[in-house]
Amino acid sequence: MNVEIYKFFYKVVTNSLSTQQVNYLGSRINRNFDLNREAGYSASMPVPRQTAAQTLLDHFSDEEDIIELFTYMLDHEGERFYNRTLAIWGRDDFIALLKKNKWVYDEEVGRFMLDPFYEHEINFLKKIRLIDLRKENPVADIINQIAEISKKMGIQDLEWRISMRLYDLESKTGELIRKIIGLLLARQNLQVFTSDLFVCLKELAINASKANYKLLYNKHVTAPKGITSDRNYQEFLEMFRNEIDENGNRNLMELARKDDKYINITFQSTREAIEIWVTNNQGVSTIEKHQIMKRLGAVPRKEDSFFNDDDDLVEGAGLGINLILKILHNYTKAPNPLKVIFYPESLKIGFRLTRDEMKEKLPPKTE
């Protein structure tokens, strides 16, 4: 538990809620919560406000619990909350504190999401940190360099990170990505899993570049005609699909170059795990946020009523998510191995697999 978050939320509760509202909040999250019983007071005795706040935090003591309590308060701010209208003291300052600690609130889906994608310090591969494929780059030379480095790596060289910056996957990129994934897996003889991880990465990258393309297509092609992805989503999506069918990504790639709308692919190795994530450098639509979260099994608190999940034209930015999840569940016991975080001007999606769990999946050695 982050002490600063704990102390600030105590102030939020104390200054925002009456004792009855504290009991009401706790019982909304856990129906068995009873403030008087938890505080050691008889049912007829009033509980002081500070004691009520402290009792609530003692019962809901994890950081995730505080996030759930505060999110419930945000959902009902300005509404009748038990016996009076809920007004949240310190609302924006607490949200800023949470953001500083990697908890990002997305108002469109009504959720806080913890950013799991931390960039650790590099103590190896100092010469290869960022591979920028937006311009001409000696890909063959980089592949050879990685191959040479891989031969010399020892177990002490597991701490490193490589990022690639590009507009879209191209044929020459595929071999480079496989080499980097092989580097992630090399020191513990995990290379047998390279193909599966390549499939996961490929799906994430395709979906990320397609999300960029949709926003660019909206900006440069359909919006000038009065059709936008927010107001006319089905019509917009049909036009976008027709563009792909007729021209592939040729015209869309030119738009990406014109606006420099790229994606980043990050490969990170630690002694405990391997991590791969993809970042868009711009946000995605509300509809697609909802679609991604539903595919990940995290139903947004705020539902949209202007689209239907069963509509053939409804398409999220994560078309390959089911395939990715199927693969990842083979290598981890984590119930939700694929993580996503929405920032106002970017989206991150990716996964972390522990080396120990992957080693358990190695095929038995033959005599």
C-alpha positions as CSV (number, residue, x, y, z in Angstrom):
1,M,0.0,0.0,0.0
2,N,1.3,3.5,-1.0
3,V,1.2,5.5,2.3
4,E,0.6,8.8,0.4
5,I,-2.5,7.3,-1.3
6,Y,-3.7,5.9,1.9
7,K,-3.4,9.1,3.9
8,F,-5.0,11.2,1.1
9,F,-7.9,8.9,0.7
10,Y,-8.5,9.0,4.5
11,K,-8.9,12.8,4.1
12,V,-11.2,12.3,1.1
13,V,-13.5,10.1,3.1
14,T,-13.4,12.2,6.2
15,N,-14.2,15.5,4.4
16,S,-16.7,14.0,1.9
17,L,-18.9,11.5,3.7
18,S,-21.0,11.4,6.7
19,T,-20.8,8.3,9.0
20,Q,-24.0,6.9,7.4
21,Q,-22.5,7.5,3.9
22,V,-19.3,5.7,4.9
23,N,-21.4,2.7,6.0
24,Y,-23.4,2.9,2.7
25,L,-20.2,3.1,0.6
26,G,-18.6,0.1,2.3
27,S,-21.8,-2.0,1.9
28,R,-22.0,-1.2,-1.8
29,I,-18.6,-2.7,-2.3
30,N,-19.1,-5.6,0.2
31,R,-22.6,-6.3,1.2
32,N,-21.4,-7.9,4.5
33,F,-19.7,-4.7,5.6
34,D,-21.3,-3.2,8.7
35,L,-19.6,-0.1,10.1
36,N,-20.8,-0.4,13.7
37,R,-19.8,-4.0,13.9
38,E,-16.4,-3.4,12.2
39,A,-15.7,-0.5,14.6
40,G,-16.8,-2.4,17.7
41,Y,-19.8,-0.2,18.4
42,S,-23.3,-1.4,19.3
43,A,-25.9,-0.9,16.6
44,S,-27.4,2.0,18.4
45,M,-24.2,3.9,19.1
46,P,-23.1,6.7,16.6
47,V,-19.7,6.2,15.2
48,P,-17.5,9.4,15.0
49,R,-16.7,10.4,11.4
50,Q,-12.9,10.0,11.8
51,T,-13.4,6.5,13.3
52,A,-15.8,5.6,10.5
53,A,-13.2,6.6,7.9
54,Q,-10.4,4.7,9.6
55,T,-12.6,1.6,10.0
56,L,-13.4,1.7,6.3
57,L,-9.8,1.9,5.3
58,D,-8.9,-0.9,7.8
59,H,-11.5,-3.1,6.2
60,F,-10.6,-2.2,2.6
61,S,-6.8,-2.1,3.1
62,D,-5.4,-2.8,-0.3
63,E,-4.5,-0.1,-2.9
64,E,-6.9,-1.8,-5.3
65,D,-9.7,-1.6,-2.7
66,I,-9.2,2.2,-2.4
67,I,-9.3,2.5,-6.2
68,E,-12.7,0.6,-6.2
69,L,-14.1,2.8,-3.4
70,F,-13.1,6.0,-5.0
71,T,-14.3,4.9,-8.4
72,Y,-17.7,4.1,-6.9
73,M,-17.7,7.6,-5.4
74,L,-16.9,9.2,-8.8
75,D,-19.7,7.2,-10.4
76,H,-22.2,8.7,-8.0
77,E,-20.8,12.2,-7.6
78,G,-23.6,14.8,-7.6
79,E,-26.2,12.2,-6.9
80,R,-28.2,11.4,-3.8
81,F,-25.9,9.2,-1.8
82,Y,-27.8,7.6,1.1
83,N,-29.0,10.7,2.9
84,R,-27.5,13.6,1.0
85,T,-25.9,14.6,-2.3
86,L,-22.4,13.3,-2.7
87,A,-19.7,16.0,-3.1
88,I,-16.1,14.7,-3.3
89,W,-13.5,16.8,-1.4
90,G,-10.1,16.9,-3.0
91,R,-11.3,15.0,-6.1
92,D,-8.9,16.4,-8.7
93,D,-5.9,16.4,-6.4
94,F,-6.5,12.8,-5.5
95,I,-6.8,11.8,-9.2
96,A,-3.5,13.6,-9.8
97,L,-1.8,11.7,-7.0
98,L,-3.1,8.4,-8.4
99,K,-1.9,9.3,-11.9
100,K,1.6,10.0,-10.4
101,N,1.5,6.5,-9.1
102,K,0.5,5.0,-12.5
103,W,-3.2,4.8,-11.8
104,V,-4.8,6.5,-14.8
105,Y,-8.5,7.4,-14.9
106,D,-10.4,7.2,-18.2
107,E,-13.7,9.1,-17.9
108,E,-15.1,7.5,-21.1
109,V,-15.1,4.0,-19.6
110,G,-15.3,5.1,-15.9
111,R,-12.3,3.1,-14.7
112,F,-8.9,3.6,-13.2
113,M,-6.2,1.4,-14.9
114,L,-2.8,0.7,-13.5
115,D,0.0,1.2,-16.1
116,P,2.0,-2.0,-15.9
117,F,4.5,-1.0,-18.5
118,Y,7.6,0.2,-16.7
119,E,10.8,1.0,-18.6
120,H,13.6,-0.4,-16.5
121,E,17.1,0.8,-16.7
122,I,19.3,-0.8,-19.3
123,N,22.7,-2.3,-18.3
124,F,23.2,-4.2,-21.6
125,L,22.7,-3.5,-25.3
126,K,23.7,0.1,-24.8
127,K,24.2,0.6,-28.5
128,I,20.7,-0.6,-29.5
129,R,18.1,1.3,-27.6
130,L,15.8,2.7,-30.2
131,I,15.5,1.3,-33.8
132,D,13.7,4.0,-35.8
133,L,12.1,2.4,-38.9
134,R,10.3,5.5,-40.0
135,K,13.2,6.2,-42.2
136,E,15.7,4.1,-44.1
137,N,17.6,1.9,-41.6
138,P,20.2,-0.8,-42.1
139,V,17.9,-3.6,-41.0
140,A,20.2,-6.3,-42.2
141,D,23.1,-4.8,-40.3
142,I,21.0,-4.6,-37.1
143,I,19.9,-8.2,-37.5
144,N,23.6,-9.3,-37.8
145,Q,24.5,-7.2,-34.8
146,I,21.8,-8.8,-32.7
147,A,22.9,-12.2,-33.8
148,E,26.5,-11.5,-32.7
149,I,25.4,-10.1,-29.4
150,S,23.2,-13.1,-28.7
151,K,26.2,-15.4,-29.0
152,K,28.1,-13.5,-26.3
153,M,25.2,-13.0,-23.8
154,G,25.6,-14.5,-20.4
155,I,22.9,-15.0,-17.7
156,Q,24.1,-11.7,-16.2
157,D,23.0,-9.9,-19.3
158,L,19.2,-10.4,-19.0
159,E,18.5,-6.7,-18.1
160,W,17.9,-4.8,-21.3
161,R,15.3,-3.0,-23.4
162,I,14.9,-2.4,-27.2
163,S,12.2,-0.1,-28.7
164,M,11.2,0.0,-32.4
165,R,9.4,3.0,-33.9
166,L,7.5,2.4,-37.1
167,Y,4.4,3.2,-39.1
168,D,3.3,-0.4,-39.9
169,L,4.8,-3.9,-40.1
170,E,6.6,-4.6,-43.3
171,S,8.2,-7.8,-44.6
172,K,11.7,-6.7,-43.6
173,T,10.5,-5.9,-40.1
174,G,9.3,-9.5,-39.5
175,E,12.8,-11.0,-39.4
176,L,14.1,-8.2,-37.2
177,I,11.3,-8.8,-34.7
178,R,11.9,-12.5,-34.6
179,K,15.6,-11.9,-33.9
180,I,14.7,-9.6,-31.0
181,I,12.2,-12.1,-29.6
182,G,14.9,-14.7,-29.9
183,L,17.2,-12.5,-27.9
184,L,14.5,-12.3,-25.2
185,L,14.4,-16.0,-25.0
186,A,18.0,-17.0,-25.7
187,R,19.7,-17.4,-22.4
188,Q,17.3,-20.0,-20.9
189,N,16.7,-22.0,-24.1
190,L,13.2,-20.7,-24.5
191,Q,13.6,-20.1,-28.2
192,V,11.0,-22.8,-29.0
193,F,8.4,-20.2,-28.0
194,T,9.5,-17.6,-30.5
195,S,6.8,-18.3,-33.1
196,D,4.0,-17.9,-30.5
197,L,5.3,-14.7,-29.2
198,F,5.8,-13.4,-32.7
199,V,2.1,-14.1,-33.5
200,C,1.1,-12.1,-30.3
201,L,3.3,-9.2,-31.2
202,K,2.2,-9.2,-34.8
203,E,-1.5,-9.0,-33.8
204,L,-0.8,-6.2,-31.4
205,A,1.2,-4.2,-33.9
206,I,-1.4,-4.7,-36.7
207,N,-4.2,-3.5,-34.4
208,A,-2.2,-0.5,-33.2
209,S,-1.3,0.6,-36.7
210,K,-4.9,0.1,-37.8
211,A,-6.1,2.2,-34.9
212,N,-3.8,5.0,-36.1
213,Y,-5.1,4.5,-39.7
214,K,-8.7,4.9,-38.6
215,L,-8.0,8.2,-36.9
216,L,-6.1,9.5,-39.9
217,Y,-8.7,8.3,-42.3
218,N,-11.3,10.1,-40.2
219,K,-9.3,13.3,-40.1
220,H,-8.2,13.5,-43.8
221,V,-10.9,11.6,-45.7
222,T,-14.3,11.2,-44.1
223,A,-14.6,14.2,-41.7
224,P,-14.2,16.7,-44.6
225,K,-17.2,14.9,-46.1
226,G,-19.2,15.3,-42.9
227,I,-18.8,11.7,-41.8
228,T,-17.0,11.1,-38.5
229,S,-16.2,7.9,-36.5
230,D,-18.0,9.4,-33.4
231,R,-21.3,10.4,-35.1
232,N,-21.5,8.0,-38.0
233,Y,-19.5,5.0,-36.8
234,Q,-21.1,2.3,-39.0
235,E,-20.9,4.4,-42.2
236,F,-17.3,5.4,-41.3
237,L,-16.2,1.8,-40.7
238,E,-17.7,0.6,-43.9
239,M,-15.8,3.3,-45.8
240,F,-12.6,2.4,-44.0
241,R,-13.0,-1.3,-44.8
242,N,-13.6,-0.5,-48.5
243,E,-10.4,1.5,-48.5
244,I,-8.5,-1.5,-47.1
245,D,-10.1,-3.8,-49.6
246,E,-9.3,-1.6,-52.6
247,N,-5.9,-0.2,-51.7
248,G,-4.5,-2.2,-48.8
249,N,-2.6,0.2,-46.5
250,R,-0.8,2.0,-49.3
251,N,-2.8,5.3,-49.0
252,L,-3.1,5.0,-45.2
253,M,0.7,4.6,-44.9
254,E,1.2,7.9,-46.7
255,L,-1.2,9.6,-44.3
256,A,0.8,8.1,-41.4
257,R,4.0,9.5,-42.8
258,K,2.4,12.9,-43.5
259,D,1.3,13.2,-39.9
260,D,4.1,11.2,-38.4
261,K,1.6,8.9,-36.6
262,Y,3.8,5.9,-35.6
263,I,3.7,3.1,-33.2
264,N,6.3,1.9,-30.7
265,I,7.1,-1.7,-30.0
266,T,9.0,-2.3,-26.7
267,F,10.8,-5.5,-25.9
268,Q,12.0,-5.6,-22.3
269,S,14.1,-8.3,-20.6
270,T,14.6,-8.8,-16.8
271,R,15.9,-11.7,-14.8
272,E,12.3,-12.5,-13.8
273,A,10.3,-12.0,-17.0
274,I,10.0,-10.9,-20.6
275,E,7.7,-8.1,-21.6
276,I,6.4,-6.9,-24.9
277,W,4.1,-4.0,-25.4
278,V,2.9,-1.7,-28.2
279,T,2.1,2.0,-27.9
280,N,0.1,4.2,-30.2
281,N,1.1,7.9,-30.1
282,Q,-2.6,8.9,-30.2
283,G,-5.8,7.8,-28.5
284,V,-8.6,5.6,-29.8
285,S,-12.4,6.2,-30.0
286,T,-14.7,5.5,-27.1
287,I,-16.4,2.6,-29.0
288,E,-13.0,0.9,-29.5
289,K,-12.0,1.4,-25.8
290,H,-15.2,-0.4,-24.8
291,Q,-14.6,-3.2,-27.4
292,I,-11.0,-3.7,-26.2
293,M,-12.0,-3.9,-22.5
294,K,-14.8,-6.3,-23.2
295,R,-12.5,-8.6,-25.1
296,L,-10.1,-8.5,-22.1
297,G,-13.0,-9.4,-19.8
298,A,-13.1,-6.0,-18.1
299,V,-16.5,-4.6,-18.7
300,P,-16.5,-0.8,-18.5
301,R,-18.4,0.9,-15.7
302,K,-19.9,3.3,-18.2
303,E,-21.7,1.7,-21.1
304,D,-22.5,3.2,-24.4
305,S,-26.0,2.7,-25.8
306,F,-25.3,3.9,-29.4
307,F,-23.8,0.6,-30.7
308,N,-24.6,-3.0,-30.6
309,D,-22.0,-5.7,-29.9
310,D,-23.8,-8.1,-32.4
311,D,-23.7,-5.6,-35.2
312,D,-21.4,-6.9,-38.0
313,L,-20.0,-3.5,-38.5
314,V,-18.9,-3.0,-34.9
315,E,-15.2,-3.5,-34.8
316,G,-12.8,-2.8,-32.0
317,A,-9.1,-2.0,-32.1
318,G,-8.3,-5.5,-30.8
319,L,-9.5,-8.0,-33.4
320,G,-6.7,-10.4,-32.6
321,I,-7.1,-10.3,-28.8
322,N,-8.9,-13.6,-28.5
323,L,-6.0,-15.3,-30.4
324,I,-3.4,-13.5,-28.2
325,L,-5.2,-14.5,-25.0
326,K,-5.4,-18.2,-26.2
327,I,-1.6,-18.2,-26.7
328,L,-0.7,-16.4,-23.5
329,H,-2.8,-18.6,-21.3
330,N,-0.5,-21.5,-22.4
331,Y,2.4,-19.8,-20.7
332,T,1.0,-18.1,-17.6
333,K,-1.4,-18.7,-14.7
334,A,-2.4,-15.1,-14.6
335,P,-6.1,-14.8,-15.3
336,N,-5.7,-11.6,-17.3
337,P,-2.3,-11.7,-19.0
338,L,-3.0,-9.0,-21.6
339,K,-3.0,-5.5,-20.2
340,V,-4.2,-2.2,-21.6
341,I,-3.9,1.4,-20.5
342,F,-5.6,4.4,-22.1
343,Y,-3.9,7.8,-21.9
344,P,-5.6,10.9,-23.5
345,E,-3.1,10.8,-26.4
346,S,-1.8,7.2,-26.4
347,L,-2.7,3.6,-25.8
348,K,-0.4,0.9,-24.4
349,I,-1.2,-2.8,-24.7
350,G,1.0,-5.8,-24.0
351,F,2.0,-8.6,-21.7
352,R,4.5,-9.9,-19.2
353,L,5.5,-13.6,-19.0
354,T,7.7,-14.9,-16.2
355,R,10.7,-17.0,-17.1
356,D,9.9,-19.6,-14.5
357,E,6.4,-20.2,-15.8
358,M,7.7,-20.4,-19.4
359,K,10.4,-22.9,-18.4
360,E,7.7,-25.2,-17.0
361,K,6.2,-25.3,-20.5
362,L,9.4,-26.5,-22.2
363,P,9.0,-29.8,-24.0
364,P,10.7,-32.8,-22.2
365,K,14.2,-33.5,-23.4
366,T,14.6,-36.6,-25.6
367,E,17.3,-39.2,-24.7
